[in-house]
């Protein structure tokens, strides 16, 4: 491969399922490498499996790449539209004696004319294929391990290996950056490309993503769907920043940083071959940092879909943007996901307080002097001035009268009013957005449970 040849990479997903974090990481690394060296990123939709392809899955690929800020330079190209080109390549291999026809029983047939109902196998030569992988380093495979492999199915479709080899050659792909799970197919792709007179791309197989048990991430076992994370309120900027660190790290050690700086730091040779732990707690930390960097207006826009959807616990008519706008500055520092705003404001919007029973048991049932505190607070709030400072002083005075410190005297009141033992500062939103009558009703309901 000429050193002067422009760098061209490709992201080649199959629209047989929604984009998951592993595929997103692959797309991102291709994009990062292309941007870091001034190259071109191609999007190729590998849609040859007609039985599993669905148009909405293809559309979802475009949407998630856009969401993550991954902008391809060419495409999308559709592999299904290149069937004739793939067939011509197989016919050439047959004519050159590099492949052979098989009947329904997988017996070799004489002749080279392709026809429906016949499969084609690549005639693997003796020898060894050595792959100089950027990440895995040198990988040598004895051809005896490969056997003669199918490159054209009897249903008239190309196999993954054949289509990839032909498309990479035709699209002048210089670097194939993809998941480690595809490493086993690489020697076959190299053999097919060389048999067609093409130079295979430089391969870089990215490390596996594993869960906390160090097992490979699985769609059946782990939460891997990008849609799931977007629905929970992970910001695209935080997700992209975190994905960039799955198998790679900047040489200066600074992990949370703008994408422009990540591009400047990215080197494909720095990708680690060890499995990368998809640490949800770390992702939440990243997301919290990015949430804290939003100004109030930006955050209000970002959280609105999480407060107006069908899954919120309050009726639509009770939603009050003014309440949310007042609470957001009080809780922004604590948010790790955008949907975390719901338990911060539901007690102000729901007709009935959503009670967390574990908080009730710990702070009220087993709390010191809970009965006395609730009784005293009810009596104190009946006719005191309804302002945050006065109400707060009244609650603390009740606790002090029963030998309970401020944090513990507030606990049963907080649970009675909000349904939880933790949340935003209590008194200001309670007084400003709940009536005295509603607060007393909740306190009396709590008292009646004891």
C-alpha positions as CSV (number, residue, x, y, z in Angstrom):
1,X,0.0,0.0,0.0
2,X,1.4,3.4,-1.0
3,X,2.3,5.6,1.8
4,X,0.8,8.5,-0.1
5,X,-2.6,6.8,-0.4
6,X,-5.3,8.8,1.4
7,X,-6.5,7.2,4.6
8,X,-10.0,5.8,4.2
9,X,-11.9,3.9,7.0
10,X,-15.4,2.5,7.1
11,X,-18.1,1.8,9.6
12,X,-20.1,-1.1,8.3
13,X,-23.0,-2.0,10.6
14,X,-25.7,-4.6,9.8
15,X,-29.3,-3.4,10.3
16,X,-30.4,-6.5,12.2
17,X,-30.7,-4.9,15.6
18,X,-30.6,-1.5,17.3
19,X,-27.1,0.0,17.6
20,X,-25.4,-1.0,20.8
21,X,-22.4,0.4,22.7
22,X,-19.9,-1.9,21.1
23,X,-20.9,-0.9,17.5
24,X,-21.0,2.8,18.6
25,X,-17.5,2.5,20.0
26,X,-16.3,1.0,16.7
27,X,-18.0,3.8,14.7
28,X,-16.4,6.4,17.1
29,X,-12.9,4.9,16.8
30,X,-13.1,4.9,13.0
31,X,-14.3,8.6,13.0
32,X,-11.6,9.6,15.5
33,X,-8.9,8.0,13.5
34,X,-10.1,9.6,10.2
35,X,-10.3,13.0,11.8
36,X,-6.9,12.7,13.5
37,X,-5.1,12.0,10.3
38,X,-7.3,14.0,7.9
39,X,-8.8,10.9,6.3
40,X,-12.3,9.9,5.1
41,X,-14.9,7.9,6.9
42,X,-17.3,5.8,4.8
43,X,-20.6,4.5,6.0
44,X,-21.6,1.1,4.5
45,X,-24.8,-0.6,5.5
46,X,-24.2,-4.4,5.3
47,X,-27.8,-5.4,4.6
48,X,-27.4,-8.6,2.7
49,X,-29.3,-10.6,5.3
50,X,-32.7,-9.8,3.9
51,X,-34.7,-11.9,6.4
52,X,-33.5,-9.8,9.3
53,X,-33.2,-6.4,7.9
54,X,-35.8,-3.7,8.8
55,X,-35.9,-0.1,7.5
56,X,-36.4,1.3,10.9
57,X,-33.1,-0.3,12.1
58,X,-31.2,1.3,9.2
59,X,-32.8,4.7,10.1
60,X,-31.8,4.2,13.7
61,X,-28.2,3.8,12.7
62,X,-28.3,7.3,11.1
63,X,-30.0,8.8,14.1
64,X,-27.6,7.4,16.6
65,X,-24.5,8.4,14.7
66,X,-26.0,11.9,14.4
67,X,-26.8,11.9,18.1
68,X,-23.2,11.0,19.0
69,X,-21.8,13.6,16.7
70,X,-20.2,11.1,14.3
71,X,-20.4,12.6,10.8
72,X,-19.4,10.3,8.0
73,X,-17.9,11.7,4.8
74,X,-19.2,9.2,2.2
75,X,-22.3,7.0,1.9
76,X,-24.4,5.5,3.0
77,X,-23.6,2.7,0.6
78,X,-25.8,-0.4,0.7
79,X,-24.2,-3.7,0.3
80,X,-27.5,-5.2,-1.0
81,X,-27.2,-2.9,-4.1
82,X,-23.8,-4.4,-4.9
83,X,-25.0,-8.0,-5.4
84,X,-24.0,-8.0,-9.1
85,X,-20.5,-6.8,-8.2
86,X,-20.1,-9.6,-5.7
87,X,-21.4,-12.2,-8.1
88,X,-18.9,-11.0,-10.7
89,X,-16.0,-11.3,-8.2
90,X,-17.1,-14.9,-7.3
91,X,-17.3,-15.7,-11.0
92,X,-13.8,-14.4,-11.5
93,X,-12.5,-16.7,-8.7
94,X,-14.3,-19.6,-10.3
95,X,-12.8,-18.8,-13.7
96,X,-9.3,-18.6,-12.1
97,X,-9.7,-21.9,-10.3
98,X,-9.5,-20.1,-6.9
99,X,-13.0,-21.3,-6.0
100,X,-15.4,-24.2,-7.0
101,X,-19.1,-24.9,-7.2
102,X,-20.9,-27.2,-4.8
103,X,-24.2,-29.1,-5.1
104,X,-26.9,-29.4,-2.4
105,X,-24.8,-32.1,-0.7
106,X,-21.7,-29.9,-0.7
107,X,-20.0,-32.0,-3.3
108,X,-17.6,-30.3,-5.7
109,X,-19.1,-29.8,-9.2
110,X,-17.3,-29.6,-12.5
111,X,-17.5,-26.4,-14.5
112,X,-17.5,-22.7,-13.4
113,X,-20.9,-21.4,-14.4
114,X,-22.8,-20.1,-11.5
115,X,-26.5,-20.9,-11.1
116,X,-29.2,-20.6,-8.5
117,X,-29.2,-23.3,-5.8
118,X,-25.4,-23.7,-6.0
119,X,-23.0,-22.6,-3.3
120,X,-19.4,-21.6,-4.0
121,X,-16.4,-22.4,-1.8
122,X,-13.0,-20.7,-1.9
123,X,-10.2,-23.0,-2.6
124,X,-7.8,-22.3,0.3
125,X,-4.2,-22.8,-0.7
126,X,-1.6,-24.4,1.6
127,X,0.5,-22.0,3.7
128,X,0.0,-19.3,6.4
129,X,-1.5,-15.9,6.4
130,X,0.2,-13.3,8.6
131,X,-1.8,-10.3,9.7
132,X,0.1,-7.3,11.0
133,X,-2.8,-6.0,13.2
134,X,-2.3,-2.5,14.6
135,X,-3.8,-3.6,18.0
136,X,-3.3,-7.3,18.1
137,X,0.2,-7.0,16.6
138,X,1.3,-10.1,14.4
139,X,-1.4,-12.7,14.0
140,X,-0.4,-15.9,12.0
141,X,-3.0,-18.4,10.9
142,X,-2.3,-21.8,9.3
143,X,-4.5,-22.3,6.3
144,X,-5.2,-25.8,7.5
145,X,-7.4,-24.3,10.2
146,X,-9.5,-22.5,7.6
147,X,-10.4,-25.2,5.2
148,X,-12.3,-24.4,2.0
149,X,-14.9,-21.8,3.1
150,X,-18.2,-20.7,1.5
151,X,-18.1,-17.4,-0.3
152,X,-21.5,-17.6,-2.1
153,X,-24.6,-19.2,-0.6
154,X,-27.0,-21.4,-2.5
155,X,-29.7,-18.8,-2.0
156,X,-27.8,-16.4,-4.3
157,X,-26.2,-14.2,-1.7
158,X,-22.6,-13.4,-0.8
159,X,-21.1,-14.4,2.5
160,X,-19.8,-11.7,4.9
161,X,-16.2,-12.4,4.1
162,X,-16.6,-12.2,0.3
163,X,-18.7,-9.0,0.4
164,X,-16.4,-7.3,2.8
165,X,-13.3,-8.2,0.8
166,X,-14.8,-6.9,-2.4
167,X,-16.3,-3.8,-1.0
168,X,-13.2,-2.8,0.9
169,X,-11.2,-3.1,-2.3
170,X,-13.7,-1.2,-4.5
171,X,-14.0,1.6,-1.9
172,X,-10.2,1.9,-1.4
173,X,-10.5,1.3,2.3
174,X,-7.0,1.6,3.8
175,X,-7.8,0.7,7.4
176,X,-10.5,-1.7,8.7
177,X,-11.1,-0.8,12.4
178,X,-13.5,-3.2,13.9
179,X,-14.3,-5.4,16.9
180,X,-12.1,-8.2,18.1
181,X,-14.9,-10.7,17.5
182,X,-14.3,-10.4,13.8
183,X,-10.6,-11.3,14.0
184,X,-11.2,-14.9,13.1
185,X,-12.7,-14.0,9.7
186,X,-9.8,-11.7,8.8
187,X,-7.5,-14.4,7.3
188,X,-10.3,-15.5,5.0
189,X,-10.9,-11.9,3.9
190,X,-7.2,-11.4,3.2
191,X,-7.1,-14.6,1.1
192,X,-10.1,-13.5,-1.0
193,X,-8.8,-10.0,-1.5
194,X,-5.4,-11.2,-2.6
195,X,-7.0,-13.8,-4.9
196,X,-8.8,-10.9,-6.6
197,X,-5.6,-9.0,-7.0
198,X,-6.4,-6.4,-4.3
199,X,-4.3,-5.2,-1.4
200,X,-6.2,-5.9,1.9
201,X,-6.6,-3.0,4.3
202,X,-4.6,-2.6,7.4
203,X,-6.5,-4.2,10.2
204,X,-7.0,-2.9,13.8
205,X,-9.2,-5.2,15.9
206,X,-10.6,-3.3,18.9
207,X,-10.7,-5.0,22.3
208,X,-13.8,-6.7,23.6
209,X,-16.1,-4.8,25.9
210,X,-16.8,-6.7,29.2
211,X,-19.1,-6.3,32.2
212,X,-18.1,-6.1,35.8
213,X,-17.8,-9.9,35.9
214,X,-15.3,-9.5,33.0
215,X,-17.6,-11.4,30.7
216,X,-18.2,-10.2,27.1
217,X,-21.1,-7.7,26.9
218,X,-24.2,-9.6,25.8
219,X,-27.4,-8.3,24.4
220,X,-29.2,-11.0,26.4
221,X,-27.5,-10.3,29.7
222,X,-26.3,-6.6,29.7
223,X,-27.8,-3.2,29.1
224,X,-26.0,-2.5,25.8
225,X,-28.6,-0.6,23.7
226,X,-27.8,3.1,23.0
227,X,-31.5,3.8,23.0
228,X,-31.6,2.6,26.6
229,X,-29.0,5.0,27.7
230,X,-30.5,7.9,25.8
231,X,-33.9,7.2,27.3
232,X,-32.4,7.3,30.8
233,X,-30.9,10.7,30.1
234,X,-27.3,10.2,29.2
235,X,-26.0,13.2,27.2
236,X,-24.5,12.4,23.8
237,X,-21.3,14.4,24.7
238,X,-20.8,12.3,27.8
239,X,-21.5,9.0,26.1
240,X,-19.1,9.8,23.2
241,X,-16.4,11.0,25.6
242,X,-16.7,7.7,27.6
243,X,-16.9,5.5,24.6
244,X,-13.6,7.0,23.4
245,X,-11.9,5.6,26.5
246,X,-13.0,2.0,26.1
247,X,-9.7,0.6,25.0
248,X,-7.8,3.8,24.5
249,X,-6.6,6.6,26.7
250,X,-5.0,10.0,26.2
251,X,-1.3,10.1,26.8
252,X,-1.7,13.0,29.3
253,X,-4.2,11.1,31.4
254,X,-7.0,13.7,31.2
255,X,-10.1,11.7,30.5
256,X,-13.0,14.2,30.5
257,X,-12.4,16.6,27.8
258,X,-13.9,18.1,24.6
259,X,-14.0,15.9,21.5
260,X,-11.7,18.2,19.6
261,X,-9.0,17.5,22.2
262,X,-9.7,13.8,22.0
263,X,-9.2,13.9,18.2
264,X,-5.9,15.7,18.8
265,X,-4.7,13.1,21.2
266,X,-6.0,10.0,19.4
267,X,-3.5,7.5,18.1
268,X,-4.6,4.1,16.7
269,X,-1.4,2.5,17.9
270,X,-2.3,3.5,21.5
271,X,-5.4,1.3,21.5
272,X,-5.0,-1.4,24.2
273,X,-5.5,-5.1,23.3
274,X,-6.9,-5.9,26.8
275,X,-10.6,-6.2,27.3
276,X,-12.3,-2.9,28.2
277,X,-14.6,-2.7,31.2
278,X,-17.9,-1.0,30.4
279,X,-18.3,0.7,33.8
280,X,-21.8,2.1,34.2
281,X,-20.8,3.9,37.4
282,X,-18.0,5.7,35.6
283,X,-20.3,6.6,32.7
284,X,-22.7,8.0,35.2
285,X,-19.9,10.1,36.8
286,X,-19.0,11.4,33.3
287,X,-22.6,12.2,32.7
288,X,-22.9,14.1,36.0
289,X,-19.9,16.2,35.0
290,X,-21.4,17.1,31.7
291,X,-24.8,17.9,33.3
292,X,-23.1,20.3,35.7
293,X,-21.5,22.1,32.8
294,X,-24.9,23.0,31.4
295,X,-26.5,26.3,32.2
296,X,-30.0,26.3,33.7
297,X,-31.7,27.0,30.4
298,X,-29.8,24.2,28.6
299,X,-30.6,21.8,31.4
300,X,-34.3,22.7,31.4
301,X,-34.4,21.9,27.7
302,X,-32.6,18.6,28.1
303,X,-34.8,17.3,31.0
304,X,-38.1,18.3,29.5
305,X,-38.7,15.1,27.6
306,X,-38.1,13.2,30.8
307,X,-40.8,15.1,32.5
308,X,-43.5,15.1,29.9
309,X,-43.5,11.6,28.6
310,X,-46.0,8.8,29.2
311,X,-44.0,7.2,32.0
312,X,-44.0,10.1,34.5
313,X,-46.0,9.4,37.7
314,X,-48.2,12.5,37.6
315,X,-51.1,13.4,35.3
316,X,-50.2,15.7,32.4
317,X,-52.3,18.5,33.7
318,X,-50.3,18.7,36.9
319,X,-47.0,19.3,35.2
320,X,-45.7,22.8,36.2
321,X,-42.6,24.1,34.4
322,X,-42.2,26.8,37.0
323,X,-41.8,24.2,39.8
324,X,-39.2,22.3,37.8
325,X,-37.3,25.5,37.0
326,X,-37.2,26.4,40.7
327,X,-35.9,22.9,41.8
328,X,-33.4,22.4,39.0
329,X,-30.7,24.8,40.4
330,X,-31.1,23.0,43.8
331,X,-30.4,19.5,42.4
332,X,-28.2,20.0,39.4
333,X,-25.0,19.1,41.3
334,X,-26.5,15.8,42.3
335,X,-27.9,14.6,39.0
336,X,-26.2,11.7,37.2
337,X,-28.8,11.2,34.5
338,X,-31.4,13.5,33.2
339,X,-34.2,11.1,34.3
340,X,-32.9,11.6,37.8
341,X,-34.9,14.8,37.9
342,X,-38.2,12.8,38.3
343,X,-37.7,11.7,41.9
344,X,-36.6,15.2,42.7
345,X,-39.8,16.9,41.7
346,X,-42.5,14.1,41.7
347,X,-43.5,15.0,45.3
348,X,-44.4,18.5,44.1
349,X,-46.4,17.3,41.1
350,X,-48.1,14.1,42.1
351,X,-51.5,14.2,43.7
352,X,-50.3,11.7,46.2
353,X,-46.8,11.5,47.5
354,X,-45.0,8.4,46.1
355,X,-43.7,6.8,49.4
356,X,-40.5,4.9,49.4
357,X,-41.1,2.2,52.0
358,X,-37.4,1.7,52.9
359,X,-37.1,5.4,53.6
360,X,-40.3,5.3,55.7
361,X,-39.0,2.3,57.7
362,X,-35.6,3.8,58.4
363,X,-36.4,7.5,59.0
364,X,-39.9,7.2,60.6
365,X,-40.6,3.7,62.0
366,X,-37.2,3.3,63.4
367,X,-36.4,7.0,63.8
368,X,-35.9,8.5,67.2
369,X,-39.0,10.3,68.6
370,X,-40.8,10.2,65.1
371,X,-44.3,10.3,66.7
372,X,-43.4,13.3,68.8
373,X,-41.7,15.1,66.0
374,X,-44.7,14.6,63.6
375,X,-47.2,15.6,66.3
376,X,-45.1,18.7,67.2
377,X,-44.5,19.7,63.6
378,X,-48.3,19.5,62.8
379,X,-49.1,21.7,65.7
380,X,-46.4,24.2,64.9
381,X,-47.3,24.5,61.2
382,X,-51.0,25.1,61.7
383,X,-50.7,28.8,62.2
384,X,-47.0,29.8,61.9
385,X,-46.0,32.3,59.1
386,X,-45.7,30.3,55.9
387,X,-42.2,31.1,54.8
388,X,-39.1,28.8,54.5
389,X,-37.1,30.1,57.4
390,X,-39.9,30.1,59.8
391,X,-41.1,26.6,58.9
392,X,-37.5,25.3,59.1
393,X,-37.0,26.9,62.5
394,X,-40.2,25.4,63.7
395,X,-39.3,21.9,62.7
396,X,-35.8,22.1,64.3
397,X,-37.3,23.6,67.5
398,X,-39.6,20.5,67.7
399,X,-36.6,18.2,67.3
400,X,-34.6,20.1,69.9
401,X,-37.4,19.9,72.4
402,X,-37.2,16.1,72.1
403,X,-33.4,15.8,72.2
404,X,-33.1,15.2,68.4
405,X,-30.5,16.9,66.3
406,X,-31.4,18.9,63.2
407,X,-30.7,16.2,60.6
408,X,-32.7,13.6,62.4
409,X,-35.6,15.9,63.4
410,X,-36.0,16.8,59.7
411,X,-36.0,13.1,58.5
412,X,-39.5,12.0,59.4
413,X,-40.9,15.3,58.1
414,X,-39.0,15.0,54.8
415,X,-40.3,11.4,54.3
416,X,-43.8,12.4,55.2
417,X,-43.8,15.3,52.7
418,X,-41.6,14.0,49.9
419,X,-41.8,10.2,50.3
420,X,-38.0,9.8,50.4
421,X,-35.2,10.4,52.9
422,X,-33.0,12.2,50.3
423,X,-33.8,14.9,47.8
424,X,-33.5,18.6,47.2
425,X,-33.4,21.1,50.1
426,X,-36.8,20.6,51.7
427,X,-38.2,23.9,53.1
428,X,-37.9,26.3,50.2
429,X,-39.7,24.2,47.5
430,X,-42.2,22.8,50.0
431,X,-43.3,26.3,51.2
432,X,-43.3,27.9,47.7
433,X,-44.9,25.1,45.8
434,X,-47.2,23.2,48.3
435,X,-49.9,24.8,50.3
436,X,-50.0,24.7,54.0
437,X,-53.1,22.5,53.8
438,X,-51.3,20.0,51.5
439,X,-48.3,19.8,53.8
440,X,-50.4,19.3,56.9
441,X,-52.4,16.6,55.1
442,X,-49.3,14.7,54.3
443,X,-47.9,15.0,57.8
444,X,-51.3,13.8,59.3
445,X,-51.4,10.9,56.8
446,X,-47.9,9.9,57.9
447,X,-48.8,10.2,61.6
448,X,-51.8,8.0,61.1
449,X,-49.6,5.2,59.7
450,X,-47.7,4.9,63.0
